[in-house]
């Protein structure tokens, strides 16, 4: 379970960083995968339009939080053994 949560967090972190880079400079590598949030979600959510940079940084921060939660889940699983 811990690895699954941490993998999800890593994907969110990569998407946040990639979306930020794409918004600032343009993404030449894996843009169709890593920029899915930036290209498909943000244009459809009205309150995010115009705040793309903040939204992408937010996705990265959520990724860090999910990784931390996965680490805590791993610590709790080990303490039960």
N, C-alpha and C positions, 0 to 999 in steps of 0.2 A: 504494500500500500504506500509506503514511504517513497519508493522510487517512482511510482506513478504520479504522486502529487508533486514531487520535485521535477519530474519531466514536464508536467503541465506548466509549472512555474518557469522553467527554463524556456519553454516555447513562448510564453507570454512576455518574458523579458526580452527575448530575441525579436519578437514582433514589435515591442515598444521601441527598442533601439533602432531597428530597421525602419520603422515608420517615421521616427524622428529624423533619421538621416535622409530618407526619401523626401520628407517635407522641406528640409533645409537645402539639400544639394542634388537630390536625384539618386535613385538606387539602381546600380547596374547589375546586381547579382541577386538572384532568387526573389526578385520583387513580387512576382505573382504569388509566392507562398507567404513570405514574411510580411508583406504589406496588405494582406487581406483586410485587416481592421481599418487601415488607413484608406483603402480604395473602395471598400464595399459597405462598411458600417457607418463611417463618419458622414458621407454625403446623404445618408438616409435618416440620420438623427439630426433634427433641426438645431438643437441647442449646442451641438458639437461643431456645426459649420462655423468657420471663422476662428475656432479654437483647436485646430488640428494638432498643433505642437503640444499644447497642454494635454490633450487627450492621449497622444502617443506616449508622452512621458508618464502619464497616469497608468497606462497599460504596463509599462516597464516596472513601475513601482508596485503594482499589483502582482506582477511576476515575482519580484523580490519577496513580497509578503507570503506568497504561496510557497516559495522555496523554504522560507523560514518555518512555515506551518508544517511542511513535510519533514523538516529536520526535527521539529518538536514531536511529531507523531512517531518518528523513528526512535527518539529518546524514550518516549513512553512505552513503546513496544518492547524495547530492550529491558526496561526496568520491571516489566511484568514477568519476564522469564526467570 
